[in-house]
Amino acid sequence: MGGTPSQITGPTGPMTVVSAAIIGTHSSATGEVNMALIAGTFILAGIFESVLGLLRVLG
């Protein structure tokens, strides 16, 4: 069916939900966010996605 250029597709859509959950979990009541944990999560996700792509596990 296709899509539009503004449509979020691929791994970006689910990663948006994961991002919101991680940021919500690691933010304090004062609004401070533990950026080290969040950055580490995204770096790890990128590494996993790259390795799985190289192994041709992901489409």
C-alpha distance matrix in Angstrom:
0.0 3.8 6.7 10.3 13.4 15.0 12.7 14.5 12.9 14.7 18.4 18.9 17.8 20.1 22.8 23.0 24.0 26.4 27.8 28.6 30.3 32.3 33.5 34.3 36.3 38.2 39.2 42.6 43.8 44.9 41.5 42.4 39.7 40.6 38.7 40.0 38.3 35.0 35.1 36.1 33.2 30.7 32.6 32.7 28.9 28.4 30.9 29.4 25.9 27.6 29.6 26.8 24.8 27.9 28.4 24.8 24.5 21.2 18.1
3.8 0.0 3.8 7.2 9.8 11.9 9.9 11.8 10.4 12.5 16.2 16.4 15.8 18.6 20.7 20.8 22.4 24.7 25.7 26.7 28.7 30.5 31.4 32.6 34.6 36.3 37.2 40.6 42.0 42.9 39.3 40.0 37.3 38.2 36.1 37.4 36.0 32.6 32.4 33.6 30.9 28.1 30.0 30.4 26.7 25.9 28.6 27.4 23.8 25.2 27.6 25.1 22.8 25.9 26.9 23.5 23.4 19.9 16.9
6.7 3.8 0.0 3.8 6.9 8.3 6.4 9.1 8.7 11.7 15.2 14.5 13.7 16.9 18.9 18.4 20.2 22.8 23.4 24.1 26.5 28.3 28.8 30.0 32.3 33.9 34.5 37.9 39.0 39.8 36.2 37.1 34.5 35.7 33.6 35.2 33.9 30.4 30.3 31.9 29.2 26.4 28.5 29.2 25.6 24.8 27.8 26.9 23.4 25.0 27.7 25.5 23.3 26.6 27.8 24.7 24.4 20.7 18.2
10.3 7.2 3.8 0.0 3.8 5.4 5.3 8.7 9.7 13.0 16.1 14.6 14.2 17.8 19.1 18.2 20.4 23.0 23.0 23.7 26.4 28.1 28.2 29.5 32.1 33.3 33.6 37.0 38.0 38.5 34.8 35.7 33.4 34.7 32.6 34.4 33.4 29.8 29.6 31.5 29.1 26.1 28.2 29.4 25.9 25.0 28.2 27.8 24.3 25.7 28.8 27.0 24.7 27.8 29.5 26.6 26.5 22.8 20.5
13.4 9.8 6.9 3.8 0.0 3.8 5.6 8.2 9.6 12.6 15.2 13.3 13.8 17.5 18.1 17.2 20.0 22.3 21.7 22.7 25.7 26.9 26.8 28.5 31.1 32.0 32.2 35.6 36.8 37.0 33.3 33.9 31.5 32.7 30.3 32.1 31.5 27.8 27.2 29.4 27.3 24.1 25.9 27.5 24.3 22.9 26.2 26.2 22.8 23.8 27.2 25.8 23.4 26.4 28.4 25.8 26.0 22.3 20.3
15.0 11.9 8.3 5.4 3.8 0.0 3.8 6.5 9.3 12.6 14.7 12.1 11.9 15.8 16.3 14.7 17.4 20.0 19.2 19.8 22.9 24.3 23.9 25.4 28.2 29.2 29.1 32.4 33.5 33.6 30.0 30.8 28.6 30.2 28.0 30.1 29.4 25.6 25.5 27.8 25.7 22.6 24.9 26.6 23.3 22.4 26.0 26.0 22.8 24.3 27.6 26.3 24.3 27.5 29.5 27.1 26.9 23.1 21.6
12.7 9.9 6.4 5.3 5.6 3.8 0.0 3.8 6.2 9.9 12.3 10.2 9.3 13.0 14.2 13.0 15.2 17.9 17.9 18.4 21.2 22.9 23.0 24.2 26.8 28.1 28.5 31.8 33.0 33.5 29.9 30.8 28.4 29.8 27.8 29.7 28.5 24.9 25.0 27.0 24.4 21.6 24.1 25.2 21.7 21.2 24.7 24.1 20.9 22.9 25.9 24.2 22.5 25.9 27.5 24.9 24.3 20.5 19.0
14.5 11.8 9.1 8.7 8.2 6.5 3.8 0.0 3.8 7.1 8.7 6.4 5.7 9.5 10.5 9.6 12.0 14.4 14.5 15.4 18.0 19.5 19.9 21.3 23.7 24.9 25.6 29.1 30.5 31.2 27.6 28.2 25.5 26.6 24.6 26.3 25.0 21.4 21.6 23.3 20.7 18.0 20.5 21.5 18.0 17.7 21.2 20.5 17.5 19.6 22.7 21.0 19.6 23.1 24.6 22.3 21.5 17.8 16.8
12.9 10.4 8.7 9.7 9.6 9.3 6.2 3.8 0.0 3.8 6.6 6.1 5.8 8.8 10.4 10.8 12.8 14.7 15.5 17.0 19.0 20.3 21.4 22.9 24.7 26.1 27.2 30.9 32.5 33.5 29.9 30.2 27.3 27.9 25.9 27.1 25.6 22.2 22.2 23.4 20.6 18.0 20.2 20.6 16.9 16.6 19.7 18.7 15.4 17.6 20.3 18.2 16.7 20.3 21.6 19.0 18.2 14.4 13.2
14.7 12.5 11.7 13.0 12.6 12.6 9.9 7.1 3.8 0.0 3.8 5.5 6.4 8.1 9.3 11.1 12.9 13.9 15.1 17.2 18.7 19.6 21.1 22.9 24.3 25.5 27.1 30.8 32.9 33.9 30.4 30.3 27.1 27.2 25.2 25.8 24.2 21.1 20.8 21.5 18.7 16.1 17.9 18.0 14.3 13.9 16.6 15.3 11.9 14.2 16.7 14.5 13.1 16.7 17.8 15.4 14.5 10.7 9.8
18.4 16.2 15.2 16.1 15.2 14.7 12.3 8.7 6.6 3.8 0.0 3.8 5.7 5.9 6.2 8.8 10.6 10.7 12.0 14.6 15.7 16.2 18.1 20.1 21.1 22.2 24.0 27.8 30.0 31.1 27.6 27.3 24.0 23.8 21.8 22.3 20.5 17.6 17.4 17.9 15.0 12.6 14.5 14.4 10.6 10.6 13.5 12.2 9.2 12.0 14.4 12.6 11.9 15.6 16.7 14.9 13.6 10.1 10.6
18.9 16.4 14.5 14.6 13.3 12.1 10.2 6.4 6.1 5.5 3.8 0.0 3.8 5.7 5.1 6.2 9.0 9.9 10.1 12.4 14.4 15.0 16.1 18.2 19.8 20.7 22.0 25.7 27.8 28.6 25.0 24.9 21.8 22.1 20.0 21.1 19.6 16.2 16.2 17.4 14.7 12.0 14.4 15.1 11.6 11.5 15.0 14.4 11.6 14.1 17.0 15.8 14.9 18.4 20.0 18.4 17.3 13.8 14.2
17.8 15.8 13.7 14.2 13.8 11.9 9.3 5.7 5.8 6.4 5.7 3.8 0.0 3.8 5.4 5.4 7.0 9.1 10.1 11.3 13.2 14.7 15.9 17.2 19.0 20.6 21.7 25.3 27.0 28.2 24.7 25.1 22.2 22.9 21.3 22.7 20.8 17.5 18.2 19.4 16.3 14.2 17.1 17.4 13.8 14.5 17.8 16.7 14.3 17.2 19.7 18.0 17.5 21.2 22.2 20.4 18.8 15.4 15.5
20.1 18.6 16.9 17.8 17.5 15.8 13.0 9.5 8.8 8.1 5.9 5.7 3.8 0.0 3.8 5.3 5.3 6.4 8.7 10.1 10.9 12.5 14.4 15.6 16.7 18.5 20.2 23.8 25.7 27.2 24.0 24.2 21.1 21.4 20.2 21.2 18.8 15.9 17.0 17.6 14.1 12.7 15.7 15.3 11.8 13.4 16.3 14.6 12.8 16.3 18.2 16.4 16.7 20.4 20.9 19.5 17.3 14.3 15.2
22.8 20.7 18.9 19.1 18.1 16.3 14.2 10.5 10.4 9.3 6.2 5.1 5.4 3.8 0.0 3.8 5.4 4.9 5.9 8.5 9.7 10.2 12.0 13.9 15.0 16.2 17.9 21.6 23.9 25.1 21.7 21.5 18.2 18.3 16.8 17.7 15.6 12.5 13.3 14.1 10.9 9.1 12.3 12.4 9.0 10.5 13.8 12.8 11.3 14.5 16.8 15.7 16.0 19.4 20.5 19.6 17.7 14.9 16.3
23.0 20.8 18.4 18.2 17.2 14.7 13.0 9.6 10.8 11.1 8.8 6.2 5.4 5.3 3.8 0.0 3.8 5.5 5.0 6.3 8.7 9.9 10.6 12.2 14.2 15.5 16.5 20.1 21.9 22.9 19.5 19.8 16.8 17.7 16.4 18.1 16.2 12.8 14.0 15.7 12.7 11.0 14.5 15.2 12.2 13.6 17.0 16.4 14.9 17.9 20.4 19.4 19.6 22.9 24.2 23.1 21.4 18.4 19.4
24.0 22.4 20.2 20.4 20.0 17.4 15.2 12.0 12.8 12.9 10.6 9.0 7.0 5.3 5.4 3.8 0.0 3.8 5.4 5.2 6.3 8.7 10.1 10.6 12.3 14.4 15.6 19.0 20.6 22.3 19.1 19.7 16.9 17.8 17.2 18.9 16.4 13.4 15.4 16.6 13.2 12.5 16.2 16.1 13.3 15.5 18.5 17.3 16.3 19.7 21.7 20.4 21.1 24.5 25.2 24.2 22.0 19.2 20.5
26.4 24.7 22.8 23.0 22.3 20.0 17.9 14.4 14.7 13.9 10.7 9.9 9.1 6.4 4.9 5.5 3.8 0.0 3.8 5.5 5.1 6.1 8.6 9.8 10.5 12.2 14.2 17.7 20.0 21.6 18.6 18.5 15.3 15.5 14.9 16.0 13.2 10.5 12.6 13.2 9.7 9.6 13.2 12.7 10.2 13.0 15.7 14.5 14.2 17.6 19.2 18.3 19.5 22.6 23.3 22.8 20.5 18.2 20.1
27.8 25.7 23.4 23.0 21.7 19.2 17.9 14.5 15.5 15.1 12.0 10.1 10.1 8.7 5.9 5.0 5.4 3.8 0.0 3.8 5.4 5.2 6.1 8.4 9.8 10.6 12.1 15.8 18.1 19.2 15.9 15.6 12.4 12.9 12.0 13.6 11.5 8.1 10.2 11.8 8.9 8.3 12.0 12.7 10.7 12.8 15.8 15.6 15.2 18.1 20.3 19.9 20.7 23.7 24.9 24.6 22.7 20.2 22.0
28.6 26.7 24.1 23.7 22.7 19.8 18.4 15.4 17.0 17.2 14.6 12.4 11.3 10.1 8.5 6.3 5.2 5.5 3.8 0.0 3.8 5.5 5.2 5.9 8.4 10.0 10.6 14.0 15.7 17.1 13.9 14.5 11.9 13.3 13.2 15.4 13.3 10.2 13.0 14.7 12.0 11.9 15.6 16.2 14.3 16.6 19.6 19.1 18.8 21.8 23.9 23.3 24.2 27.3 28.3 27.8 25.7 23.2 24.8
30.3 28.7 26.5 26.4 25.7 22.9 21.2 18.0 19.0 18.7 15.7 14.4 13.2 10.9 9.7 8.7 6.3 5.1 5.4 3.8 0.0 3.8 5.6 5.1 6.0 8.6 10.1 13.3 15.2 17.3 14.6 15.0 12.3 13.1 13.7 15.3 12.4 10.3 13.5 14.4 11.4 12.3 15.9 15.7 14.1 17.0 19.5 18.6 18.9 22.1 23.6 22.9 24.4 27.4 28.0 27.7 25.3 23.2 25.1
32.3 30.5 28.3 28.1 26.9 24.3 22.9 19.5 20.3 19.6 16.2 15.0 14.7 12.5 10.2 9.9 8.7 6.1 5.2 5.5 3.8 0.0 3.8 5.5 5.1 6.1 8.5 12.0 14.7 16.4 13.7 13.1 9.9 9.9 10.3 11.6 8.6 6.6 10.1 10.8 8.2 9.7 13.1 13.0 12.2 15.1 17.3 16.9 17.6 20.5 22.0 21.9 23.5 26.1 26.9 27.2 24.9 23.1 25.4
33.5 31.4 28.8 28.2 26.8 23.9 23.0 19.9 21.4 21.1 18.1 16.1 15.9 14.4 12.0 10.6 10.1 8.6 6.1 5.2 5.6 3.8 0.0 3.8 5.5 5.3 6.0 9.7 12.2 13.3 10.2 10.0 7.0 8.2 8.7 11.1 9.1 6.8 10.2 12.0 10.2 11.1 14.5 15.3 14.6 16.9 19.5 19.6 20.1 22.7 24.6 24.7 25.9 28.6 29.7 29.9 27.9 25.8 27.9
34.3 32.6 30.0 29.5 28.5 25.4 24.2 21.3 22.9 22.9 20.1 18.2 17.2 15.6 13.9 12.2 10.6 9.8 8.4 5.9 5.1 5.5 3.8 0.0 3.8 5.6 5.6 8.5 10.2 12.2 9.7 10.5 8.6 10.3 11.8 14.2 11.9 10.2 13.8 15.3 13.3 14.5 17.9 18.3 17.5 20.1 22.6 22.3 22.8 25.7 27.4 27.2 28.5 31.4 32.2 32.2 29.9 27.9 29.8
36.3 34.6 32.3 32.1 31.1 28.2 26.8 23.7 24.7 24.3 21.1 19.8 19.0 16.7 15.0 14.2 12.3 10.5 9.8 8.4 6.0 5.1 5.5 3.8 0.0 3.8 5.8 8.3 10.7 13.1 11.3 11.3 9.1 9.6 11.8 13.2 10.4 9.8 13.6 14.2 12.3 14.4 17.5 17.2 16.9 20.0 21.8 21.4 22.5 25.4 26.6 26.5 28.3 30.9 31.5 31.8 29.4 27.8 30.1
38.2 36.3 33.9 33.3 32.0 29.2 28.1 24.9 26.1 25.5 22.2 20.7 20.6 18.5 16.2 15.5 14.4 12.2 10.6 10.0 8.6 6.1 5.3 5.6 3.8 0.0 3.8 6.6 10.0 11.5 9.7 8.5 6.0 5.9 8.5 10.0 7.7 7.7 11.4 12.1 11.2 13.5 16.1 16.3 16.7 19.4 21.1 21.3 22.6 25.1 26.4 26.8 28.6 30.9 31.7 32.4 30.3 28.7 31.2
39.2 37.2 34.5 33.6 32.2 29.1 28.5 25.6 27.2 27.1 24.0 22.0 21.7 20.2 17.9 16.5 15.6 14.2 12.1 10.6 10.1 8.5 6.0 5.6 5.8 3.8 0.0 3.8 6.8 8.0 5.9 5.5 4.3 6.4 9.1 11.6 10.3 9.8 13.2 14.8 14.1 15.8 18.5 19.3 19.5 21.9 23.9 24.4 25.4 27.8 29.4 29.8 31.3 33.7 34.8 35.3 33.2 31.4 33.7
42.6 40.6 37.9 37.0 35.6 32.4 31.8 29.1 30.9 30.8 27.8 25.7 25.3 23.8 21.6 20.1 19.0 17.7 15.8 14.0 13.3 12.0 9.7 8.5 8.3 6.6 3.8 0.0 3.8 5.4 5.3 5.4 6.5 8.4 11.7 14.0 13.0 13.2 16.4 17.8 17.5 19.4 21.9 22.6 23.1 25.5 27.4 27.8 29.0 31.4 32.8 33.3 34.9 37.3 38.3 38.9 36.7 35.0 37.3
43.8 42.0 39.0 38.0 36.8 33.5 33.0 30.5 32.5 32.9 30.0 27.8 27.0 25.7 23.9 21.9 20.6 20.0 18.1 15.7 15.2 14.7 12.2 10.2 10.7 10.0 6.8 3.8 0.0 3.8 5.4 7.4 9.5 12.0 15.1 17.6 16.8 16.6 19.9 21.5 20.9 22.6 25.3 26.1 26.3 28.7 30.8 31.1 32.1 34.6 36.2 36.5 38.0 40.5 41.4 41.8 39.6 37.8 39.9
44.9 42.9 39.8 38.5 37.0 33.6 33.5 31.2 33.5 33.9 31.1 28.6 28.2 27.2 25.1 22.9 22.3 21.6 19.2 17.1 17.3 16.4 13.3 12.2 13.1 11.5 8.0 5.4 3.8 0.0 3.8 5.7 8.9 11.8 14.4 17.2 17.2 17.0 19.7 21.7 21.7 23.1 25.6 26.8 27.2 29.2 31.4 32.1 33.0 35.2 37.0 37.6 38.9 41.2 42.5 43.0 41.1 39.1 41.1
41.5 39.3 36.2 34.8 33.3 30.0 29.9 27.6 29.9 30.4 27.6 25.0 24.7 24.0 21.7 19.5 19.1 18.6 15.9 13.9 14.6 13.7 10.2 9.7 11.3 9.7 5.9 5.3 5.4 3.8 0.0 3.8 6.3 9.8 11.8 15.1 15.0 14.2 16.8 19.2 19.0 20.0 22.6 24.1 24.2 26.0 28.4 29.2 29.8 32.0 34.0 34.6 35.7 38.1 39.5 39.8 38.0 35.9 37.8
42.4 40.0 37.1 35.7 33.9 30.8 30.8 28.2 30.2 30.3 27.3 24.9 25.1 24.2 21.5 19.8 19.7 18.5 15.6 14.5 15.0 13.1 10.0 10.5 11.3 8.5 5.5 5.4 7.4 5.7 3.8 0.0 3.8 6.7 8.8 11.8 12.3 12.0 14.3 16.6 17.0 18.2 20.4 21.9 22.6 24.3 26.3 27.5 28.4 30.3 32.2 33.1 34.2 36.4 37.9 38.5 36.9 35.0 37.1
39.7 37.3 34.5 33.4 31.5 28.6 28.4 25.5 27.3 27.1 24.0 21.8 22.2 21.1 18.2 16.8 16.9 15.3 12.4 11.9 12.3 9.9 7.0 8.6 9.1 6.0 4.3 6.5 9.5 8.9 6.3 3.8 0.0 3.8 5.6 8.8 8.9 8.3 10.8 13.0 13.3 14.4 16.7 18.2 18.8 20.6 22.6 23.7 24.7 26.6 28.4 29.3 30.5 32.7 34.1 34.8 33.2 31.3 33.6
40.6 38.2 35.7 34.7 32.7 30.2 29.8 26.6 27.9 27.2 23.8 22.1 22.9 21.4 18.3 17.7 17.8 15.5 12.9 13.3 13.1 9.9 8.2 10.3 9.6 5.9 6.4 8.4 12.0 11.8 9.8 6.7 3.8 0.0 3.8 5.6 5.8 6.6 8.8 10.3 11.2 12.9 14.6 15.8 17.1 18.9 20.5 21.7 23.1 24.8 26.3 27.5 29.0 30.8 32.2 33.2 31.6 30.2 32.7
38.7 36.1 33.6 32.6 30.3 28.0 27.8 24.6 25.9 25.2 21.8 20.0 21.3 20.2 16.8 16.4 17.2 14.9 12.0 13.2 13.7 10.3 8.7 11.8 11.8 8.5 9.1 11.7 15.1 14.4 11.8 8.8 5.6 3.8 0.0 3.8 5.5 5.0 5.9 8.3 9.7 10.6 12.0 13.9 15.2 16.4 18.1 19.8 20.9 22.3 24.1 25.6 26.7 28.4 30.1 31.1 29.9 28.3 30.7
40.0 37.4 35.2 34.4 32.1 30.1 29.7 26.3 27.1 25.8 22.3 21.1 22.7 21.2 17.7 18.1 18.9 16.0 13.6 15.4 15.3 11.6 11.1 14.2 13.2 10.0 11.6 14.0 17.6 17.2 15.1 11.8 8.8 5.6 3.8 0.0 3.8 5.5 5.2 6.0 8.5 10.1 10.4 12.0 14.1 15.3 16.3 18.1 19.8 20.9 22.3 24.1 25.5 26.8 28.4 29.8 28.6 27.5 30.2
38.3 36.0 33.9 33.4 31.5 29.4 28.5 25.0 25.6 24.2 20.5 19.6 20.8 18.8 15.6 16.2 16.4 13.2 11.5 13.3 12.4 8.6 9.1 11.9 10.4 7.7 10.3 13.0 16.8 17.2 15.0 12.3 8.9 5.8 5.5 3.8 0.0 3.8 5.5 5.1 6.1 8.8 9.9 10.4 12.2 14.3 15.2 16.3 18.2 19.9 21.0 22.3 24.1 25.7 26.9 28.2 26.6 25.5 28.3
35.0 32.6 30.4 29.8 27.8 25.6 24.9 21.4 22.2 21.1 17.6 16.2 17.5 15.9 12.5 12.8 13.4 10.5 8.1 10.2 10.3 6.6 6.8 10.2 9.8 7.7 9.8 13.2 16.6 17.0 14.2 12.0 8.3 6.6 5.0 5.5 3.8 0.0 3.8 5.4 5.1 6.4 8.7 9.9 10.7 12.5 14.4 15.5 16.6 18.5 20.2 21.2 22.5 24.5 25.9 26.8 25.2 23.7 26.2
35.1 32.4 30.3 29.6 27.2 25.5 25.0 21.6 22.2 20.8 17.4 16.2 18.2 17.0 13.3 14.0 15.4 12.6 10.2 13.0 13.5 10.1 10.2 13.8 13.6 11.4 13.2 16.4 19.9 19.7 16.8 14.3 10.8 8.8 5.9 5.2 5.5 3.8 0.0 3.8 5.4 5.2 6.1 8.5 9.8 10.6 12.3 14.2 15.3 16.5 18.4 19.9 20.9 22.5 24.4 25.4 24.4 22.9 25.4
36.1 33.6 31.9 31.5 29.4 27.8 27.0 23.3 23.4 21.5 17.9 17.4 19.4 17.6 14.1 15.7 16.6 13.2 11.8 14.7 14.4 10.8 12.0 15.3 14.2 12.1 14.8 17.8 21.5 21.7 19.2 16.6 13.0 10.3 8.3 6.0 5.1 5.4 3.8 0.0 3.8 5.5 5.1 6.0 8.5 9.8 10.5 12.2 14.1 15.2 16.4 18.2 19.7 21.0 22.5 23.9 22.8 21.8 24.7
33.2 30.9 29.2 29.1 27.3 25.7 24.4 20.7 20.6 18.7 15.0 14.7 16.3 14.1 10.9 12.7 13.2 9.7 8.9 12.0 11.4 8.2 10.2 13.3 12.3 11.2 14.1 17.5 20.9 21.7 19.0 17.0 13.3 11.2 9.7 8.5 6.1 5.1 5.4 3.8 0.0 3.8 5.5 5.2 6.1 8.7 9.9 10.6 12.2 14.2 15.4 16.4 18.1 20.0 21.1 22.2 20.5 19.4 22.3
30.7 28.1 26.4 26.1 24.1 22.6 21.6 18.0 18.0 16.1 12.6 12.0 14.2 12.7 9.1 11.0 12.5 9.6 8.3 11.9 12.3 9.7 11.1 14.5 14.4 13.5 15.8 19.4 22.6 23.1 20.0 18.2 14.4 12.9 10.6 10.1 8.8 6.4 5.2 5.5 3.8 0.0 3.8 5.4 5.0 6.1 8.6 9.8 10.4 12.2 14.2 15.2 16.2 18.2 19.9 20.6 19.4 17.8 20.3
32.6 30.0 28.5 28.2 25.9 24.9 24.1 20.5 20.2 17.9 14.5 14.4 17.1 15.7 12.3 14.5 16.2 13.2 12.0 15.6 15.9 13.1 14.5 17.9 17.5 16.1 18.5 21.9 25.3 25.6 22.6 20.4 16.7 14.6 12.0 10.4 9.9 8.7 6.1 5.1 5.5 3.8 0.0 3.8 5.4 5.1 6.2 8.7 9.9 10.5 12.3 14.2 15.2 16.5 18.4 19.7 19.0 17.8 20.6
32.7 30.4 29.2 29.4 27.5 26.6 25.2 21.5 20.6 18.0 14.4 15.1 17.4 15.3 12.4 15.2 16.1 12.7 12.7 16.2 15.7 13.0 15.3 18.3 17.2 16.3 19.3 22.6 26.1 26.8 24.1 21.9 18.2 15.8 13.9 12.0 10.4 9.9 8.5 6.0 5.2 5.4 3.8 0.0 3.8 5.4 5.1 6.2 8.5 9.8 10.6 12.2 14.0 15.3 16.5 18.1 16.8 16.2 19.4
28.9 26.7 25.6 25.9 24.3 23.3 21.7 18.0 16.9 14.3 10.6 11.6 13.8 11.8 9.0 12.2 13.3 10.2 10.7 14.3 14.1 12.2 14.6 17.5 16.9 16.7 19.5 23.1 26.3 27.2 24.2 22.6 18.8 17.1 15.2 14.1 12.2 10.7 9.8 8.5 6.1 5.0 5.4 3.8 0.0 3.8 5.4 5.1 6.1 8.5 10.0 10.5 12.0 14.2 15.3 16.1 14.7 13.4 16.3
28.4 25.9 24.8 25.0 22.9 22.4 21.2 17.7 16.6 13.9 10.6 11.5 14.5 13.4 10.5 13.6 15.5 13.0 12.8 16.6 17.0 15.1 16.9 20.1 20.0 19.4 21.9 25.5 28.7 29.2 26.0 24.3 20.6 18.9 16.4 15.3 14.3 12.5 10.6 9.8 8.7 6.1 5.1 5.4 3.8 0.0 3.8 5.5 5.1 6.0 8.6 9.9 10.3 12.2 14.1 14.9 14.4 13.0 15.6
30.9 28.6 27.8 28.2 26.2 26.0 24.7 21.2 19.7 16.6 13.5 15.0 17.8 16.3 13.8 17.0 18.5 15.7 15.8 19.6 19.5 17.3 19.5 22.6 21.8 21.1 23.9 27.4 30.8 31.4 28.4 26.3 22.6 20.5 18.1 16.3 15.2 14.4 12.3 10.5 9.9 8.6 6.2 5.1 5.4 3.8 0.0 3.8 5.5 5.1 6.1 8.5 9.8 10.6 12.3 14.0 13.6 13.2 16.2
29.4 27.4 26.9 27.8 26.2 26.0 24.1 20.5 18.7 15.3 12.2 14.4 16.7 14.6 12.8 16.4 17.3 14.5 15.6 19.1 18.6 16.9 19.6 22.3 21.4 21.3 24.4 27.8 31.1 32.1 29.2 27.5 23.7 21.7 19.8 18.1 16.3 15.5 14.2 12.2 10.6 9.8 8.7 6.2 5.1 5.5 3.8 0.0 3.8 5.5 5.2 6.1 8.4 9.9 10.6 12.0 10.8 10.6 14.0
25.9 23.8 23.4 24.3 22.8 22.8 20.9 17.5 15.4 11.9 9.2 11.6 14.3 12.8 11.3 14.9 16.3 14.2 15.2 18.8 18.9 17.6 20.1 22.8 22.5 22.6 25.4 29.0 32.1 33.0 29.8 28.4 24.7 23.1 20.9 19.8 18.2 16.6 15.3 14.1 12.2 10.4 9.9 8.5 6.1 5.1 5.5 3.8 0.0 3.8 5.5 5.2 6.0 8.6 9.8 10.2 9.3 8.0 11.0
27.6 25.2 25.0 25.7 23.8 24.3 22.9 19.6 17.6 14.2 12.0 14.1 17.2 16.3 14.5 17.9 19.7 17.6 18.1 21.8 22.1 20.5 22.7 25.7 25.4 25.1 27.8 31.4 34.6 35.2 32.0 30.3 26.6 24.8 22.3 20.9 19.9 18.5 16.5 15.2 14.2 12.2 10.5 9.8 8.5 6.0 5.1 5.5 3.8 0.0 3.8 5.5 5.0 6.1 8.6 9.6 10.1 9.4 12.0
29.6 27.6 27.7 28.8 27.2 27.6 25.9 22.7 20.3 16.7 14.4 17.0 19.7 18.2 16.8 20.4 21.7 19.2 20.3 23.9 23.6 22.0 24.6 27.4 26.6 26.4 29.4 32.8 36.2 37.0 34.0 32.2 28.4 26.3 24.1 22.3 21.0 20.2 18.4 16.4 15.4 14.2 12.3 10.6 10.0 8.6 6.1 5.2 5.5 3.8 0.0 3.8 5.4 5.1 6.2 8.5 8.7 9.5 12.7
26.8 25.1 25.5 27.0 25.8 26.3 24.2 21.0 18.2 14.5 12.6 15.8 18.0 16.4 15.7 19.4 20.4 18.3 19.9 23.3 22.9 21.9 24.7 27.2 26.5 26.8 29.8 33.3 36.5 37.6 34.6 33.1 29.3 27.5 25.6 24.1 22.3 21.2 19.9 18.2 16.4 15.2 14.2 12.2 10.5 9.9 8.5 6.1 5.2 5.5 3.8 0.0 3.8 5.5 5.0 6.0 5.1 6.0 9.5
24.8 22.8 23.3 24.7 23.4 24.3 22.5 19.6 16.7 13.1 11.9 14.9 17.5 16.7 16.0 19.6 21.1 19.5 20.7 24.2 24.4 23.5 25.9 28.5 28.3 28.6 31.3 34.9 38.0 38.9 35.7 34.2 30.5 29.0 26.7 25.5 24.1 22.5 20.9 19.7 18.1 16.2 15.2 14.0 12.0 10.3 9.8 8.4 6.0 5.0 5.4 3.8 0.0 3.8 5.4 4.8 6.0 5.4 7.7
27.9 25.9 26.6 27.8 26.4 27.5 25.9 23.1 20.3 16.7 15.6 18.4 21.2 20.4 19.4 22.9 24.5 22.6 23.7 27.3 27.4 26.1 28.6 31.4 30.9 30.9 33.7 37.3 40.5 41.2 38.1 36.4 32.7 30.8 28.4 26.8 25.7 24.5 22.5 21.0 20.0 18.2 16.5 15.3 14.2 12.2 10.6 9.9 8.6 6.1 5.1 5.5 3.8 0.0 3.8 5.3 7.7 8.6 10.7
28.4 26.9 27.8 29.5 28.4 29.5 27.5 24.6 21.6 17.8 16.7 20.0 22.2 20.9 20.5 24.2 25.2 23.3 24.9 28.3 28.0 26.9 29.7 32.2 31.5 31.7 34.8 38.3 41.4 42.5 39.5 37.9 34.1 32.2 30.1 28.4 26.9 25.9 24.4 22.5 21.1 19.9 18.4 16.5 15.3 14.1 12.3 10.6 9.8 8.6 6.2 5.0 5.4 3.8 0.0 3.8 5.4 8.0 10.4
24.8 23.5 24.7 26.6 25.8 27.1 24.9 22.3 19.0 15.4 14.9 18.4 20.4 19.5 19.6 23.1 24.2 22.8 24.6 27.8 27.7 27.2 29.9 32.2 31.8 32.4 35.3 38.9 41.8 43.0 39.8 38.5 34.8 33.2 31.1 29.8 28.2 26.8 25.4 23.9 22.2 20.6 19.7 18.1 16.1 14.9 14.0 12.0 10.2 9.6 8.5 6.0 4.8 5.3 3.8 0.0 3.8 5.4 6.9
24.5 23.4 24.4 26.5 26.0 26.9 24.3 21.5 18.2 14.5 13.6 17.3 18.8 17.3 17.7 21.4 22.0 20.5 22.7 25.7 25.3 24.9 27.9 29.9 29.4 30.3 33.2 36.7 39.6 41.1 38.0 36.9 33.2 31.6 29.9 28.6 26.6 25.2 24.4 22.8 20.5 19.4 19.0 16.8 14.7 14.4 13.6 10.8 9.3 10.1 8.7 5.1 6.0 7.7 5.4 3.8 0.0 3.8 6.6
21.2 19.9 20.7 22.8 22.3 23.1 20.5 17.8 14.4 10.7 10.1 13.8 15.4 14.3 14.9 18.4 19.2 18.2 20.2 23.2 23.2 23.1 25.8 27.9 27.8 28.7 31.4 35.0 37.8 39.1 35.9 35.0 31.3 30.2 28.3 27.5 25.5 23.7 22.9 21.8 19.4 17.8 17.8 16.2 13.4 13.0 13.2 10.6 8.0 9.4 9.5 6.0 5.4 8.6 8.0 5.4 3.8 0.0 3.8
18.1 16.9 18.2 20.5 20.3 21.6 19.0 16.8 13.2 9.8 10.6 14.2 15.5 15.2 16.3 19.4 20.5 20.1 22.0 24.8 25.1 25.4 27.9 29.8 30.1 31.2 33.7 37.3 39.9 41.1 37.8 37.1 33.6 32.7 30.7 30.2 28.3 26.2 25.4 24.7 22.3 20.3 20.6 19.4 16.3 15.6 16.2 14.0 11.0 12.0 12.7 9.5 7.7 10.7 10.4 6.9 6.6 3.8 0.0
